[in-house]
């Protein structure tokens, strides 16, 4: 799944472009960062649309102050619930289905076992260890931006939260600094420059949040246009260029979305020049700041470019917007942060345990035996075992996904939503 697709060694459908996006965490993170920049700035952008006045400036500064005040607790309080969940799972031994020896490689033939909290002698010691780990994460890593000096072990999936907090403050700072600029200067000069320089220089997180800010400006302008009398109405004889060439612009928007889906499918392991992956040319176009290292490099640049094209094109495609505004999508949006916080621990506990149990029932362990005996399975048996492995893996995936969504709903009601209410209550006590 991390390797580039080719028609020889890695020719499975799951590695194909566009399909890869469904399981590509890097592209999903890039899309999430753009959405975050959009969500954090849209209210302020609407405040900046009106004429410059004391009232508008006061509303904008009040909203920014409230956002800055609540942002830290809004992010780290739900994380505390995730740390507690991992602590309980560790104490119960639910992570021990696949022993973790401090390295990524396991007997699962390249399968990854993420860092996790070590199992302690008692529940009390487990809670103490988790609280200490949480303090180091929430204070040293998130608040003071020190990810190098300490590597937390409780939930490695939370690596985006420090970036989310830092880039959120950048968004608020940019809104404050650009609030007195004319709109054309923000939309046509400063923000595109931030996006371009950020991507080129390797600051892809900053670029994506700034792109979210830029798209909020575009979206707010579209809202205004929809509320105005169309130029093609009976009271007007003029037509805009978009209305005169609507079919051409529709084709361009769909083309941008299609290209974005393809570019966003850039594999985690950058393809070599001689590999027929369809992405070798993109690799040669990658800016020099994105030097390839393990789980880093060109993938973040191209995931950012693809995600930007995807989100930007959707802003101009009402049909897709209506789909994303359906009830099920809105529900998934509400529990998305909670799903992000619990999916890792559930995968490592329930997912691994259930997968290994079902594999044991059908005898798939023979495929991974490091010391193959003389009575190795025949080719027919291997083919049957491979088929059973595929069926059981999808079966466990379906169960694990259903339980994860259910647990995310519980976590949202127990930790996430109360955290929002608590931060607002605490702010009112101080303001």
C-alpha positions in Angstrom: 0.0 0.0 0.0 3.0 2.3 0.5 4.8 1.2 -2.6 4.2 2.8 -6.1 2.0 0.9 -8.4 3.5 -0.8 -11.4 2.4 -3.6 -13.7 5.0 -6.1 -12.4 5.7 -6.6 -8.7 3.0 -4.2 -7.2 0.0 -4.5 -9.5 -2.8 -4.8 -7.0 -5.9 -2.6 -7.5 -5.5 -1.1 -4.0 -2.3 0.7 -5.1 -3.9 2.3 -8.2 -4.3 6.1 -8.4 -7.5 7.5 -6.9 -8.2 4.2 -5.1 -5.1 4.9 -3.1 -6.6 8.1 -1.7 -9.1 6.0 0.2 -6.3 4.6 2.4 -3.6 7.3 2.0 -3.2 9.0 5.4 -0.9 11.7 4.0 -3.4 13.0 1.5 -6.2 12.8 4.1 -4.1 14.9 6.5 -3.5 17.5 3.7 -7.2 17.7 3.1 -7.9 18.1 6.8 -5.3 20.9 7.1 -7.0 22.8 4.3 -10.4 22.3 5.9 -9.0 23.5 9.2 -7.6 26.7 7.7 -10.9 27.3 6.1 -13.0 26.7 9.2 -10.7 28.8 11.4 -10.8 31.8 9.1 -14.3 31.8 7.5 -16.0 33.8 10.3 -13.2 36.4 10.3 -13.3 36.7 6.5 -17.1 37.4 6.7 -16.3 40.1 9.3 -13.7 41.7 6.9 -16.1 41.9 4.0 -17.9 45.0 5.4 -16.6 48.6 5.2 -13.8 49.5 7.5 -15.3 50.8 10.8 -14.8 50.7 14.5 -17.6 48.2 15.0 -16.3 45.7 12.4 -12.8 45.9 13.8 -14.1 45.4 17.3 -16.1 42.3 16.2 -13.0 40.9 14.4 -10.6 41.4 17.3 -13.1 39.9 19.7 -13.6 36.8 17.6 -9.8 36.4 17.1 -9.1 36.8 20.9 -11.7 34.2 21.6 -10.3 31.8 19.1 -6.7 32.1 20.3 -7.9 31.8 23.9 -9.8 28.5 23.3 -7.6 26.8 20.7 -5.1 25.1 22.9 -7.6 23.5 25.3 -9.9 22.6 22.4 -7.1 20.4 20.9 -5.5 18.9 24.0 -8.5 18.1 26.2 -10.0 15.5 23.9 -6.5 14.0 23.5 -6.5 13.4 27.3 -9.5 11.1 26.7 -7.5 9.2 24.1 -4.5 8.8 26.5 -6.9 7.5 29.1 -8.3 5.0 26.7 -4.9 3.7 25.7 -3.9 3.4 29.4 -6.9 1.2 30.1 -6.3 -0.9 27.0 -2.6 -1.3 27.9 -3.4 -2.3 31.5 -5.8 -4.9 30.3 -3.2 -6.3 27.9 -5.3 -5.7 24.8 -2.2 -4.5 22.9 -0.3 -7.7 23.4 -1.7 -9.6 20.5 1.3 -8.5 18.5 4.2 -8.0 20.8 5.9 -4.6 20.4 9.7 -4.7 20.6 10.4 -1.0 20.1 10.7 -1.3 16.3 8.3 -1.1 13.4 8.9 -4.5 11.8 7.1 -7.5 13.1 6.5 -11.1 12.1 3.6 -9.8 10.0 5.9 -9.5 7.0 6.5 -5.7 7.0 3.3 -4.8 9.0 3.7 -1.8 11.2 3.1 -1.8 15.0 3.1 1.8 16.1 4.7 2.9 19.4 2.4 2.4 22.3 2.3 2.7 26.1 4.2 -0.2 27.8 2.1 -2.4 30.0 2.6 -1.7 33.8 2.4 -3.9 36.8 -0.9 -2.4 38.1 -3.7 -0.1 37.0 -2.4 2.6 39.3 1.1 2.6 37.8 -0.4 2.5 34.3 -2.5 5.7 35.1 0.6 7.4 36.5 2.7 6.5 33.5 -0.1 7.8 31.1 -0.5 11.0 33.0 3.2 11.7 32.9 3.3 10.9 29.1 0.3 13.2 28.6 1.9 16.0 30.4 5.0 15.8 28.3 2.9 15.6 25.1 0.5 18.4 25.9 3.1 20.8 27.4 6.5 20.0 25.9 5.4 18.9 22.4 2.1 20.7 21.7 2.6 23.9 23.7 6.3 24.5 23.4 6.9 22.8 20.0 9.6 20.3 21.1 8.9 17.1 19.2 12.6 16.2 18.9 13.4 16.3 22.6 10.7 13.8 23.5 8.8 11.2 21.6 5.5 10.3 23.2 4.4 6.6 23.1 0.8 6.6 24.0 -0.8 7.3 20.6 1.5 8.0 17.8 -1.4 9.0 15.5 -1.5 12.3 17.4 1.5 13.7 15.5 -0.7 16.2 13.6 -2.0 18.0 16.8 1.2 20.0 17.4 1.1 21.1 13.8 -2.6 21.9 14.1 -2.0 24.1 17.1 1.0 25.9 15.6 -0.6 26.5 12.2 -3.8 27.7 13.8 -1.9 30.5 15.5 -0.3 31.3 12.2 -3.8 31.6 10.7 -5.0 33.9 13.4 -1.8 36.0 13.1 -2.3 36.3 9.3 -5.9 37.3 9.7 -4.9 40.0 12.2 -2.1 41.3 10.0 -4.1 41.3 6.8 -7.4 42.6 8.2 -6.7 46.2 7.0 -5.5 45.1 3.6 -7.7 45.5 0.5 -9.3 42.2 -0.5 -7.5 42.0 -3.8 -4.2 42.3 -2.0 -5.0 39.4 0.3 -6.6 37.1 -2.4 -4.3 37.9 -5.4 -1.0 38.6 -3.8 -0.2 37.8 -0.1 -2.1 34.5 0.4 -1.1 32.9 -3.0 2.5 33.9 -2.2 2.3 32.2 1.2 0.9 29.0 -0.4 3.5 28.9 -3.1 6.5 29.7 -0.9 5.3 27.3 1.8 5.0 24.4 -0.6 8.3 25.1 -2.3 10.3 25.6 0.9 9.0 22.4 2.6 6.5 24.1 5.0 3.6 22.2 3.5 1.5 22.5 6.7 1.7 26.3 6.6 0.9 26.4 2.9 -2.2 24.2 3.4 -3.6 26.3 6.2 -3.0 29.5 4.2 -4.8 27.8 1.3 -7.7 27.2 3.6 -7.7 30.9 4.5 -7.6 31.8 0.7 -10.5 29.4 -0.1 -12.5 31.0 2.7 -12.1 34.3 1.0 -13.2 32.8 -2.3 -16.2 31.1 -0.7 -17.3 34.3 1.0 -17.2 36.1 -2.3 -19.3 33.3 -3.9 -21.8 33.7 -1.1 -22.1 37.4 -1.9 -22.6 36.7 -5.6 -25.4 34.2 -5.0 -27.2 36.9 -2.9 -26.9 39.5 -5.7 -29.2 39.8 -8.7 -27.7 37.8 -11.5 -26.5 39.8 -14.5 -28.4 37.5 -16.8 -31.8 38.3 -15.1 -34.6 39.9 -17.1 -33.5 43.3 -15.8 -30.1 43.0 -17.4 -28.8 42.4 -20.9 -25.2 41.6 -19.8 -23.9 38.1 -19.1 -20.7 37.3 -17.2 -17.9 35.3 -18.8 -18.8 32.4 -16.6 -22.4 32.4 -17.9 -21.3 32.8 -21.6 -18.9 29.9 -21.3 -20.5 27.8 -18.5 -19.9 24.5 -20.2 -16.2 25.2 -20.6 -15.8 26.2 -17.0 -17.7 23.2 -15.9 -15.2 21.0 -17.8 -12.3 22.8 -16.3 -13.6 22.3 -12.8 -14.2 18.6 -13.3 -10.7 18.3 -14.9 -9.1 20.1 -11.9 -10.8 17.6 -9.6 -9.7 14.6 -11.6 -6.1 15.8 -11.8 -6.2 16.6 -8.1 -7.4 13.0 -7.3 -4.5 11.6 -9.5 -1.8 13.8 -8.0 -3.1 13.2 -4.5 -2.5 9.5 -5.1 1.3 10.0 -5.1 2.7 7.0 -3.1 4.5 7.3 0.2 7.6 5.6 -1.1 8.7 7.9 -3.9 9.1 6.0 -7.2 12.5 5.7 -8.8 13.1 7.2 -12.3 13.1 3.7 -13.9 9.9 2.6 -12.4 6.7 2.7 -14.5 4.5 4.0 -11.8 3.0 7.0 -13.6 4.5 9.3 -11.0 8.2 9.3 -11.9 7.9 12.6 -13.8 6.3 14.2 -10.8 9.2 13.0 -8.6 11.7 14.8 -10.9 9.6 18.0 -10.6 9.6 17.9 -6.7 11.3 21.0 -5.2 14.7 20.3 -3.7 13.4 21.1 -0.2 11.4 17.9 -0.1 14.3 15.4 0.1 13.1 11.9 0.5 13.4 10.2 3.9 11.3 7.5 5.5 7.6 8.5 5.6 8.5 12.0 4.3 9.7 13.8 1.2 7.9 14.2 -2.1 4.6 12.6 -0.9 3.8 15.6 1.3 4.4 18.1 -1.5 2.3 16.2 -4.0 -0.4 15.3 -1.5 -0.6 19.0 -0.7 -0.9 19.9 -4.3 -3.5 17.2 -5.0 -5.5 18.1 -1.9 -5.5 21.7 -2.8 -6.9 21.0 -6.2 -9.5 18.7 -4.8 -10.9 21.1 -2.2 -10.6 24.2 -4.5 -12.6 22.5 -7.2 -15.3 21.3 -4.9 -15.9 24.9 -3.8 -17.1 25.5 -7.4 -19.0 22.2 -7.8 -22.4 22.5 -6.0 -23.4 18.9 -6.8 -20.5 17.5 -4.8 -21.2 20.1 -2.0 -24.8 18.8 -1.8 -23.4 15.2 -1.4 -21.0 16.3 1.4 -23.9 18.2 3.1 -26.0 15.0 3.4 -26.9 13.7 6.8 -24.4 10.9 6.9 -21.5 13.1 5.8 -22.5 15.8 8.4 -22.6 13.1 11.1 -19.2 11.8 10.1 -17.9 15.4 10.2 -19.1 15.8 13.8 -17.4 12.6 15.0 -14.3 13.0 12.8 -12.0 14.4 15.5 -13.1 11.6 17.9 -12.6 9.0 15.2 -9.1 10.4 14.6 -8.4 10.0 18.3 -9.7 6.4 18.8 -9.0 4.6 15.5 -5.4 3.9 16.3 -5.9 2.2 19.7 -8.8 0.2 18.4 -6.9 -1.0 15.4 -4.0 -2.1 17.5 -6.2 -3.9 20.1 -9.4 -5.2 18.6 -8.2 -5.1 15.0 -5.0 -7.0 15.5 -6.5 -9.5 17.9 -9.5 -10.3 15.8 -7.3 -10.5 12.6 -4.8 -13.0 14.1 -7.6 -15.1 15.6 -9.4 -15.4 12.3 -6.1 -16.1 10.5 -5.4 -18.8 13.1 -8.7 -20.5 12.4 -8.1 -20.9 8.7 -4.4 -21.7 9.1 -2.9 -18.7 7.4 0.0 -18.7 9.8 1.7 -21.2 7.5 2.3 -18.3 5.0 4.4 -16.4 7.6 6.4 -19.3 9.1 10.0 -18.2 9.0 11.3 -21.7 9.1 9.5 -23.5 6.3 9.4 -27.2 6.9 9.9 -29.8 4.1 6.1 -30.2 4.1 5.6 -26.7 2.8 2.1 -25.9 1.4 1.7 -26.7 -2.3 1.0 -24.0 -4.8 -2.7 -24.8 -4.7 -2.7 -24.6 -0.9 -0.9 -21.3 -1.0 -3.4 -19.9 -3.4 -6.3 -21.0 -1.2 -4.6 -19.6 1.9 -4.0 -16.3 0.1 -7.7 -16.1 -0.8 -8.7 -16.9 2.8 -6.4 -14.2 4.0 -8.0 -11.6 1.8 -11.5 -12.7 2.8 -10.8 -12.7 6.5 -8.9 -9.4 6.4 -11.9 -7.6 4.8 -14.2 -9.3 7.3 -12.2 -8.0 10.2 -11.8 -4.6 8.6 -15.6 -4.3 8.4 -16.1 -5.3 12.0 -13.3 -3.0 13.2 -14.7 -0.1 11.2 -18.2 -0.5 12.6 -16.9 -0.7 16.2 -14.6 2.3 15.6 -17.5 4.5 14.4 -19.6 3.4 17.4 -16.7 4.1 19.8 -16.1 7.5 18.1 -19.8 8.4 18.7 -19.4 7.6 22.4 -16.1 9.4 22.6 -17.6 12.5 20.9 -20.4 12.6 23.4 -18.1 11.8 26.4 -15.0 13.9 25.7 -15.1 16.0 22.5 -18.4 17.8 22.9 -18.0 18.5 26.6 -14.5 19.8 25.9 -16.0 22.5 23.6 -18.6 23.4 26.2 -15.9 23.5 29.0 -13.6 25.8 27.0 -16.4 28.2 26.3 -17.5 28.2 30.0 -13.9 28.8 31.1 -13.5 31.7 28.7 -16.6 33.4 30.0 -15.3 33.1 33.6 -12.2 35.0 32.6 -13.6 37.5 30.1 
